Amino acid sequence: MRRAYIETYGCQMNVADTELMFGVLFAHGYTRVEDPALADVMLVNTCAVRDHAEQRVVGRVGELQRHKRPGSVLGVVGCMAQRLGSTLLDRVPKLDLVIGPDSYRNLAELIHDASVGRRATDTEFRSWEHYEDVPPIRSDGPTAFVTVQRGCDYKCTFCIVPYTRGPERSRSIEDIVHEVRSLVPEGKTEVTLLGQTVNSYRHGAADFADLLRAVGAVEGIRRIRFTSPYPTDFTDRVIEAMATTPAVCEHVHLPVQSGSSAVLKRMLRRYDRDQYLDVVDRLRRAMPTITFSTDIIVGFPGETEEQFQETLSLVETVAFDDAYTFRYSMREGTPAVRLKDPVPDEIASERLARLIALARHQTRRKNLGKVGEFAEVLVEQPAKRGGMLGRTRTNSMVLLDVGPEQIGEYHTVRLTGTTGSTFTGTIHTTQAMAVL
Protein backbone atom coordinates (compact mmCIF):
# COMPACT_ATOMS: atom_id res chain seq x y z
CA MET A 1 0.00 0.00 0.00
CA ARG A 2 1.45 3.36 -1.05
CA ARG A 3 1.57 6.20 1.45
CA ALA A 4 0.56 9.83 0.82
CA TYR A 5 1.44 13.01 2.69
CA ILE A 6 -0.28 16.34 1.94
CA GLU A 7 0.72 19.66 3.50
CA THR A 8 -1.89 22.41 3.24
CA TYR A 9 -1.50 26.20 3.08
CA GLY A 10 -4.12 28.91 2.69
CA CYS A 11 -7.88 29.07 3.04
CA GLN A 12 -10.62 26.66 4.12
CA MET A 13 -11.20 25.79 0.46
CA ASN A 14 -7.69 24.34 0.35
CA VAL A 15 -8.40 22.32 3.50
CA ALA A 16 -11.51 20.91 1.80
CA ASP A 17 -9.52 20.22 -1.37
CA THR A 18 -6.91 18.29 0.63
CA GLU A 19 -9.71 16.12 2.05
CA LEU A 20 -10.92 15.65 -1.53
CA MET A 21 -7.45 14.59 -2.73
CA PHE A 22 -7.19 12.04 0.06
CA GLY A 23 -10.55 10.72 -1.14
CA VAL A 24 -9.15 10.30 -4.66
CA LEU A 25 -5.99 8.63 -3.37
CA PHE A 26 -7.76 6.31 -0.91
CA ALA A 27 -9.89 5.02 -3.78
CA HIS A 28 -6.65 4.01 -5.50
CA GLY A 29 -5.22 2.16 -2.52
CA TYR A 30 -3.23 4.88 -0.79
CA THR A 31 -3.04 5.41 2.95
CA ARG A 32 -2.37 8.67 4.79
CA VAL A 33 0.81 9.43 6.75
CA GLU A 34 1.69 12.48 8.83
CA ASP A 35 5.46 12.25 8.31
CA PRO A 36 6.84 13.13 4.86
CA ALA A 37 9.84 10.89 5.49
CA LEU A 38 7.48 7.89 5.37
CA ALA A 39 5.62 8.96 2.23
CA ASP A 40 5.77 7.63 -1.29
CA VAL A 41 3.89 10.74 -2.44
CA MET A 42 4.41 14.23 -0.99
CA LEU A 43 2.04 16.99 -2.11
CA VAL A 44 1.99 20.64 -1.08
CA ASN A 45 -1.45 22.26 -1.47
CA THR A 46 -0.74 25.92 -2.08
CA CYS A 47 -2.12 29.44 -1.85
CA ALA A 48 -1.37 32.20 -4.37
CA VAL A 49 -3.13 35.15 -2.74
CA ARG A 50 0.10 36.74 -1.48
CA ASP A 51 3.70 36.56 -2.64
CA HIS A 52 4.83 35.67 0.89
CA ALA A 53 2.71 32.50 0.80
CA GLU A 54 4.34 31.42 -2.46
CA GLN A 55 7.85 32.06 -1.15
CA ARG A 56 7.09 29.89 1.90
CA VAL A 57 5.98 27.08 -0.38
CA VAL A 58 9.12 27.28 -2.53
CA GLY A 59 11.22 27.03 0.62
CA ARG A 60 9.15 24.15 1.97
CA VAL A 61 9.35 22.20 -1.30
CA GLY A 62 13.11 22.59 -1.10
CA GLU A 63 13.04 21.03 2.37
CA LEU A 64 10.82 18.15 1.26
CA GLN A 65 13.20 17.26 -1.56
CA ARG A 66 15.52 15.60 0.94
CA HIS A 67 12.88 12.91 1.58
CA LYS A 68 12.76 11.83 -2.07
CA ARG A 69 13.90 8.36 -2.99
CA PRO A 70 13.65 6.29 -6.19
CA GLY A 71 10.02 6.01 -7.30
CA SER A 72 8.68 8.59 -4.85
CA VAL A 73 6.83 11.68 -6.06
CA LEU A 74 6.93 15.33 -4.99
CA GLY A 75 4.16 17.61 -6.25
CA VAL A 76 2.80 21.12 -5.91
CA VAL A 77 -0.98 21.41 -6.22
CA GLY A 78 -3.57 24.16 -5.79
CA CYS A 79 -3.63 27.84 -6.65
CA MET A 80 0.12 28.46 -6.89
CA ALA A 81 0.40 25.45 -9.19
CA GLN A 82 -2.39 26.86 -11.35
CA ARG A 83 -0.76 30.31 -11.49
CA LEU A 84 2.79 29.23 -12.34
CA GLY A 85 2.15 25.99 -14.22
CA SER A 86 5.10 24.21 -15.80
CA THR A 87 7.51 27.02 -14.87
CA LEU A 88 7.56 25.45 -11.40
CA LEU A 89 9.15 22.33 -12.89
CA ASP A 90 11.93 24.53 -14.24
CA ARG A 91 12.42 26.31 -10.91
CA VAL A 92 12.50 23.13 -8.79
CA PRO A 93 14.46 20.34 -10.53
CA LYS A 94 13.28 17.58 -8.18
CA LEU A 95 9.61 18.53 -8.50
CA ASP A 96 7.57 15.90 -10.36
CA LEU A 97 4.00 17.23 -10.50
CA VAL A 98 2.18 20.56 -10.90
CA ILE A 99 -1.61 20.17 -10.59
CA GLY A 100 -4.34 22.84 -10.52
CA PRO A 101 -7.60 22.73 -8.51
CA ASP A 102 -9.69 21.38 -11.39
CA SER A 103 -7.39 18.40 -12.02
CA TYR A 104 -7.51 16.41 -8.78
CA ARG A 105 -9.64 13.71 -10.39
CA ASN A 106 -6.55 12.72 -12.41
CA LEU A 107 -4.26 12.70 -9.38
CA ALA A 108 -3.56 8.96 -9.15
CA GLU A 109 -2.81 8.66 -12.88
CA LEU A 110 -0.49 11.67 -12.83
CA ILE A 111 1.32 10.33 -9.75
CA HIS A 112 1.88 7.01 -11.51
CA ASP A 113 3.35 8.78 -14.54
CA ALA A 114 5.65 10.83 -12.32
CA SER A 115 6.79 7.75 -10.40
CA VAL A 116 8.24 6.29 -13.61
CA GLY A 117 9.98 9.51 -14.59
CA ARG A 118 7.34 11.36 -16.61
CA ARG A 119 7.07 14.80 -14.95
CA ALA A 120 3.61 16.23 -15.47
CA THR A 121 1.59 19.44 -15.40
CA ASP A 122 -2.23 19.61 -15.46
CA THR A 123 -3.68 23.09 -14.97
CA GLU A 124 -6.66 22.90 -17.32
CA PHE A 125 -9.80 24.72 -16.20
CA ARG A 126 -12.79 22.35 -16.16
CA SER A 127 -15.92 24.42 -15.67
CA TRP A 128 -18.03 21.30 -15.11
CA GLU A 129 -15.91 19.91 -12.28
CA HIS A 130 -17.50 19.68 -8.82
CA TYR A 131 -16.07 16.32 -7.67
CA GLU A 132 -19.56 15.44 -6.45
CA ASP A 133 -18.87 11.71 -6.85
CA VAL A 134 -15.61 11.79 -4.84
CA PRO A 135 -16.15 11.22 -1.08
CA PRO A 136 -13.65 13.36 0.86
CA ILE A 137 -11.59 11.78 3.64
CA ARG A 138 -12.17 14.20 6.49
CA SER A 139 -10.34 14.70 9.75
CA ASP A 140 -11.92 13.45 12.96
CA GLY A 141 -14.10 15.85 14.91
CA PRO A 142 -17.65 17.19 14.94
CA THR A 143 -17.27 19.80 12.17
CA ALA A 144 -16.96 19.52 8.40
CA PHE A 145 -16.36 21.71 5.36
CA VAL A 146 -18.72 21.24 2.41
CA THR A 147 -17.81 22.95 -0.85
CA VAL A 148 -20.94 24.31 -2.54
CA GLN A 149 -19.36 26.58 -5.13
CA ARG A 150 -16.05 26.70 -7.00
CA GLY A 151 -14.41 29.60 -8.84
CA CYS A 152 -15.16 33.32 -8.84
CA ASP A 153 -16.55 35.80 -11.39
CA TYR A 154 -16.01 39.04 -9.44
CA LYS A 155 -12.41 39.86 -10.45
CA CYS A 156 -11.45 42.42 -7.81
CA THR A 157 -8.34 44.20 -9.06
CA PHE A 158 -6.12 42.96 -6.21
CA CYS A 159 -7.15 39.30 -6.33
CA ILE A 160 -5.57 36.38 -8.17
CA VAL A 161 -8.32 33.86 -7.27
CA PRO A 162 -10.43 34.19 -10.46
CA TYR A 163 -7.30 33.34 -12.44
CA THR A 164 -6.40 30.30 -10.31
CA ARG A 165 -9.86 28.92 -9.49
CA GLY A 166 -11.64 29.64 -12.75
CA PRO A 167 -15.22 30.79 -13.33
CA GLU A 168 -17.92 30.50 -10.69
CA ARG A 169 -20.12 27.41 -10.71
CA SER A 170 -22.39 25.90 -8.06
CA ARG A 171 -23.36 22.36 -7.14
CA SER A 172 -27.00 21.30 -7.04
CA ILE A 173 -28.87 21.54 -3.75
CA GLU A 174 -29.74 17.84 -3.98
CA ASP A 175 -26.08 16.89 -4.23
CA ILE A 176 -25.06 19.16 -1.35
CA VAL A 177 -27.85 17.89 0.91
CA HIS A 178 -26.88 14.29 0.09
CA GLU A 179 -23.31 15.01 1.22
CA VAL A 180 -24.46 16.78 4.38
CA ARG A 181 -26.76 13.86 5.29
CA SER A 182 -23.82 11.48 4.93
CA LEU A 183 -21.90 13.44 7.56
CA VAL A 184 -24.38 12.86 10.38
CA PRO A 185 -23.58 9.14 10.93
CA GLU A 186 -19.90 10.17 11.15
CA GLY A 187 -20.69 12.37 14.16
CA LYS A 188 -20.57 15.68 12.30
CA THR A 189 -23.12 18.14 13.67
CA GLU A 190 -21.71 21.42 12.30
CA VAL A 191 -21.07 22.18 8.63
CA THR A 192 -19.37 25.14 7.01
CA LEU A 193 -20.53 25.82 3.45
CA LEU A 194 -17.62 26.97 1.29
CA GLY A 195 -17.44 29.18 -1.78
CA GLN A 196 -15.36 32.10 -3.00
CA THR A 197 -18.50 34.29 -2.90
CA VAL A 198 -20.65 31.70 -1.22
CA ASN A 199 -23.86 33.70 -0.90
CA SER A 200 -23.92 34.32 -4.66
CA TYR A 201 -24.70 30.58 -4.91
CA ARG A 202 -27.19 29.80 -7.66
CA HIS A 203 -28.10 26.52 -9.29
CA GLY A 204 -31.02 26.72 -11.68
CA ALA A 205 -33.78 28.60 -9.87
CA ALA A 206 -32.31 27.90 -6.41
CA ASP A 207 -30.38 30.59 -4.55
CA PHE A 208 -28.40 30.70 -1.31
CA ALA A 209 -31.56 31.20 0.76
CA ASP A 210 -32.94 27.93 -0.60
CA LEU A 211 -29.63 26.20 0.15
CA LEU A 212 -29.55 27.40 3.77
CA ARG A 213 -33.09 26.16 4.36
CA ALA A 214 -32.38 22.80 2.73
CA VAL A 215 -29.21 22.16 4.74
CA GLY A 216 -30.92 23.43 7.89
CA ALA A 217 -33.62 20.80 7.42
CA VAL A 218 -31.12 17.90 7.58
CA GLU A 219 -31.82 16.00 10.80
CA GLY A 220 -28.79 15.91 13.06
CA ILE A 221 -27.16 19.12 11.78
CA ARG A 222 -27.20 21.62 14.64
CA ARG A 223 -25.01 24.36 13.22
CA ILE A 224 -24.44 25.93 9.80
CA ARG A 225 -21.68 28.38 8.99
CA PHE A 226 -20.57 29.71 5.61
CA THR A 227 -17.59 31.53 4.14
CA SER A 228 -16.71 33.74 2.40
CA PRO A 229 -19.77 35.80 1.53
CA TYR A 230 -19.86 38.95 -0.60
CA PRO A 231 -21.58 41.99 0.95
CA THR A 232 -23.99 42.82 -1.87
CA ASP A 233 -25.16 39.20 -2.19
CA PHE A 234 -26.95 39.44 1.16
CA THR A 235 -30.37 39.80 -0.41
CA ASP A 236 -33.50 40.14 1.71
CA ARG A 237 -34.24 36.48 0.93
CA VAL A 238 -30.84 35.36 2.21
CA ILE A 239 -31.07 37.42 5.39
CA GLU A 240 -34.58 36.12 6.08
CA ALA A 241 -33.39 32.52 5.59
CA MET A 242 -30.51 33.11 8.00
CA ALA A 243 -32.80 34.57 10.64
CA THR A 244 -35.46 31.85 10.35
CA THR A 245 -33.23 28.76 9.99
CA PRO A 246 -32.34 27.78 13.58
CA ALA A 247 -29.12 25.99 12.62
CA VAL A 248 -27.56 29.08 11.00
CA CYS A 249 -25.00 30.51 13.42
CA GLU A 250 -25.03 34.14 14.46
CA HIS A 251 -21.72 35.05 12.87
CA VAL A 252 -20.72 36.40 9.46
CA HIS A 253 -17.24 36.90 8.08
CA LEU A 254 -17.92 39.99 5.95
CA PRO A 255 -14.83 41.21 4.04
CA VAL A 256 -14.81 44.99 3.61
CA GLN A 257 -11.22 45.48 2.31
CA SER A 258 -11.40 49.28 2.79
CA GLY A 259 -13.61 51.88 4.44
CA SER A 260 -13.08 54.36 1.62
CA SER A 261 -15.51 54.38 -1.31
CA ALA A 262 -12.76 55.72 -3.56
CA VAL A 263 -10.43 52.84 -2.69
CA LEU A 264 -13.26 50.31 -3.05
CA LYS A 265 -13.91 51.66 -6.55
CA ARG A 266 -10.24 51.16 -7.50
CA MET A 267 -10.48 47.63 -6.09
CA LEU A 268 -13.55 47.01 -8.30
CA ARG A 269 -15.57 46.00 -5.26
CA ARG A 270 -19.29 46.08 -6.06
CA TYR A 271 -20.31 48.30 -3.15
CA ASP A 272 -19.34 51.56 -1.51
CA ARG A 273 -18.93 52.44 2.16
CA ASP A 274 -22.61 53.25 2.72
CA GLN A 275 -23.82 50.07 1.02
CA TYR A 276 -21.53 47.97 3.21
CA LEU A 277 -22.78 49.67 6.37
CA ASP A 278 -26.36 49.09 5.20
CA VAL A 279 -25.69 45.34 4.89
CA VAL A 280 -24.29 45.30 8.44
CA ASP A 281 -27.36 47.16 9.70
CA ARG A 282 -29.81 44.83 7.93
CA LEU A 283 -28.08 41.75 9.32
CA ARG A 284 -28.06 43.17 12.85
CA ARG A 285 -31.75 44.04 12.68
CA ALA A 286 -32.57 40.50 11.55
CA MET A 287 -30.18 38.75 13.98
CA PRO A 288 -29.53 41.02 16.99
CA THR A 289 -26.81 38.81 18.52
CA ILE A 290 -24.81 38.46 15.30
CA THR A 291 -21.04 39.03 15.35
CA PHE A 292 -18.81 40.14 12.49
CA SER A 293 -15.27 39.49 11.40
CA THR A 294 -13.70 41.03 8.32
CA ASP A 295 -10.72 41.33 5.97
CA ILE A 296 -9.01 44.69 5.43
CA ILE A 297 -6.19 45.70 3.08
CA VAL A 298 -4.11 48.82 3.76
CA GLY A 299 -1.69 50.52 1.40
CA PHE A 300 -3.65 49.79 -1.78
CA PRO A 301 -2.30 51.88 -4.70
CA GLY A 302 -3.45 55.48 -4.41
CA GLU A 303 -4.67 55.18 -0.80
CA THR A 304 -4.25 58.55 0.94
CA GLU A 305 -4.04 59.20 4.66
CA GLU A 306 -7.56 60.62 4.53
CA GLN A 307 -8.84 57.44 2.86
CA PHE A 308 -7.07 55.30 5.44
CA GLN A 309 -8.78 57.35 8.16
CA GLU A 310 -12.08 56.37 6.54
CA THR A 311 -11.11 52.73 7.08
CA LEU A 312 -10.35 53.39 10.75
CA SER A 313 -13.68 55.15 11.20
CA LEU A 314 -15.57 52.28 9.55
CA VAL A 315 -13.85 49.80 11.87
CA GLU A 316 -14.98 51.92 14.82
CA THR A 317 -18.52 52.26 13.44
CA VAL A 318 -19.05 48.55 12.79
CA ALA A 319 -17.15 47.47 15.94
CA PHE A 320 -15.95 44.21 14.41
CA ASP A 321 -15.47 41.26 16.72
CA ASP A 322 -12.35 40.25 14.81
CA ALA A 323 -10.38 41.51 11.82
CA TYR A 324 -7.80 39.95 9.51
CA THR A 325 -5.58 42.79 8.35
CA PHE A 326 -3.05 42.87 5.52
CA ARG A 327 -0.64 45.22 3.84
CA TYR A 328 -1.31 45.26 0.10
CA SER A 329 0.89 42.81 -1.79
CA MET A 330 1.05 43.25 -5.56
CA ARG A 331 0.23 40.04 -7.42
CA GLU A 332 1.55 39.54 -10.92
CA GLY A 333 -1.35 38.80 -13.24
CA THR A 334 -3.93 40.95 -11.43
CA PRO A 335 -5.33 44.24 -12.82
CA ALA A 336 -3.96 46.16 -9.81
CA VAL A 337 -0.40 45.90 -11.15
CA ARG A 338 -1.36 48.63 -13.64
CA LEU A 339 -2.54 51.07 -10.98
CA LYS A 340 -0.46 54.17 -10.31
CA ASP A 341 0.61 55.83 -7.06
CA PRO A 342 1.93 52.89 -5.04
CA VAL A 343 2.00 53.49 -1.29
CA PRO A 344 5.57 53.33 0.09
CA ASP A 345 6.22 50.25 2.22
CA GLU A 346 7.05 52.23 5.34
CA ILE A 347 3.77 54.17 5.15
CA ALA A 348 1.72 51.03 4.48
CA SER A 349 3.42 49.26 7.40
CA GLU A 350 2.72 52.17 9.74
CA ARG A 351 -0.94 52.21 8.70
CA LEU A 352 -1.18 48.47 9.24
CA ALA A 353 0.22 48.84 12.76
CA ARG A 354 -2.40 51.48 13.59
CA LEU A 355 -5.19 49.34 12.18
CA ILE A 356 -4.05 46.25 14.10
CA ALA A 357 -3.91 48.23 17.34
CA LEU A 358 -7.47 49.49 16.84
CA ALA A 359 -8.82 46.06 15.86
CA ARG A 360 -7.19 44.34 18.83
CA HIS A 361 -8.49 47.00 21.20
CA GLN A 362 -12.01 46.49 19.88
CA THR A 363 -11.81 42.70 20.15
CA ARG A 364 -10.52 42.83 23.71
CA ARG A 365 -13.09 45.44 24.78
CA LYS A 366 -15.98 43.46 23.32
CA ASN A 367 -14.74 40.18 24.78
CA LEU A 368 -14.26 41.66 28.24
CA GLY A 369 -17.90 42.73 28.07
CA LYS A 370 -18.96 39.12 27.48
CA VAL A 371 -17.22 37.69 30.56
CA GLY A 372 -19.89 36.33 32.89
CA GLU A 373 -22.31 35.54 30.08
CA PHE A 374 -23.51 32.05 29.13
CA ALA A 375 -23.04 30.56 25.67
CA GLU A 376 -23.57 27.29 23.83
CA VAL A 377 -20.18 25.73 23.11
CA LEU A 378 -19.36 22.80 20.83
CA VAL A 379 -16.16 21.07 22.01
CA GLU A 380 -13.97 20.69 18.91
CA GLN A 381 -10.35 19.76 19.60
CA PRO A 382 -7.50 19.53 22.14
CA ALA A 383 -5.80 22.79 23.11
CA LYS A 384 -2.02 23.02 22.76
CA ARG A 385 -1.43 23.54 26.48
CA GLY A 386 -4.06 21.19 27.89
CA GLY A 387 -7.83 21.16 28.04
CA MET A 388 -10.16 21.37 25.08
CA LEU A 389 -11.12 24.15 22.69
CA GLY A 390 -14.71 24.76 21.77
CA ARG A 391 -16.57 27.37 19.76
CA THR A 392 -19.68 29.40 20.44
CA ARG A 393 -22.38 29.99 17.84
CA THR A 394 -21.00 33.52 17.47
CA ASN A 395 -17.55 32.09 16.62
CA SER A 396 -15.67 32.76 19.87
CA MET A 397 -13.11 30.17 20.94
CA VAL A 398 -13.44 28.91 24.53
CA LEU A 399 -10.88 26.92 26.54
CA LEU A 400 -12.47 24.29 28.79
CA ASP A 401 -10.85 22.11 31.45
CA VAL A 402 -12.30 18.84 30.13
CA GLY A 403 -10.94 15.69 28.51
CA PRO A 404 -10.98 14.49 24.88
CA GLU A 405 -14.07 12.37 25.54
CA GLN A 406 -16.02 15.65 25.39
CA ILE A 407 -15.17 16.32 21.74
CA GLY A 408 -18.44 16.61 19.85
CA GLU A 409 -20.47 17.47 22.94
CA TYR A 410 -22.53 20.64 23.33
CA HIS A 411 -22.46 22.48 26.65
CA THR A 412 -23.92 25.63 28.09
CA VAL A 413 -20.80 27.38 29.32
CA ARG A 414 -20.20 30.36 31.57
CA LEU A 415 -17.46 32.58 30.15
CA THR A 416 -15.10 33.20 33.06
CA GLY A 417 -12.28 35.18 31.46
CA THR A 418 -10.56 36.23 28.25
CA THR A 419 -7.03 36.61 26.97
CA GLY A 420 -8.30 39.15 24.48
CA SER A 421 -9.12 36.75 21.67
CA THR A 422 -9.93 33.46 23.45
CA PHE A 423 -12.23 32.85 26.42
CA THR A 424 -11.93 30.54 29.37
CA GLY A 425 -15.12 28.91 30.55
CA THR A 426 -16.75 26.44 32.91
CA ILE A 427 -19.54 24.05 32.03
CA HIS A 428 -22.91 25.06 33.42
CA THR A 429 -25.05 22.34 31.84
CA THR A 430 -24.57 19.61 29.25
CA GLN A 431 -27.04 19.74 26.38
CA ALA A 432 -28.79 16.55 25.35
CA MET A 433 -28.27 15.46 21.78
CA ALA A 434 -31.32 15.11 19.61
CA VAL A 435 -32.31 11.56 18.74
CA LEU A 436 -31.25 10.93 15.14
Secondary structure, DSSP 8 states (H G I E B T S, - for coil): --EEEEEE-SSHHHHHHHHHHHHHHHTTT-EE-S-GGG-SEEEEEE--SSHHHHHHHHHHHHHHGGG--TT-EEEEEEHHHHHHTTHHHHH-TT--EEE-TT-GGGHHHHHHHHHTT--EEE----TT---TTS-----SSSEEEEE-EE--S---TT--HHHHH-S-EE--HHHHHHHHHHHGGGT--EEEEE-TTGGG-EETTEEHHHHHHHHHTSTT--EEEEE---GGG--HHHHHHHHH-TTB-SEEE---B-S-HHHHHHTT-S--HHHHHHHHHHHHHHSTT-EEEEEEEES-TT--HHHHHHHHHHHHHHT-SEEEEEE----TTSGGGG-S----HHHHHHHHHHHHHHHHHHHHHHHHHHTT-EEEEEEEEE-TTSSEEEEETT--EEEES--GGGTT-EEEEEEEEESSSEEEEEEEEE------
